[in-house]
Amino acid sequence: MESLFIEIKEMIIDSLNLEDISVDEIETDAPLFGEGLGLDSIDALELGLAVKNRYGVVLSAESEEVRQHFFSVATLAAFINTQRAVSA
């Protein structure tokens, strides 16, 4: 799962144009929004689109579960793995 963590971190950096941040600076368990990485609601939309395009995961913006899945790199990776298993 470590490779998926790195892949997600790279996707975050690329899709949000975070040029001043490296993969190593994004903590796997740290919150992506607020006090953690400091992403905002616009970033959430862009990140959701990137996840959908890259992994084919369908997201519902109104779902409280989506917020939980996007809490950290670790929770996002677990969500992607679950969706992959369901689709297989």
Residue pairs with C-beta under 8 A, 6 or more apart in sequence:
1 77
1 81
4 77
4 80
4 81
5 28
5 73
5 74
5 77
6 23
8 73
8 76
8 77
8 80
9 23
9 26
9 73
10 23
11 47
11 50
11 51
11 54
12 18
12 26
12 32
12 37
12 47
12 50
12 73
13 19
13 21
13 22
13 23
13 26
14 50
15 46
15 47
15 49
15 50
16 39
16 43
16 46
16 47
21 37
26 37
26 73
27 36
27 72
27 73
28 72
28 73
28 74
29 72
29 73
29 74
30 36
30 37
30 72
30 73
31 37
31 71
31 72
32 39
32 47
32 70
32 71
32 72
32 73
32 76
33 39
33 40
33 43
33 44
33 70
33 71
36 72
39 47
44 70
45 61
47 70
48 59
48 61
48 66
48 70
51 57
51 59
51 76
51 80
52 58
52 59
55 80
55 83
55 84
56 83
56 87
57 79
57 80
57 83
59 66
60 66
68 75
69 75
69 76
69 78
69 79
70 76
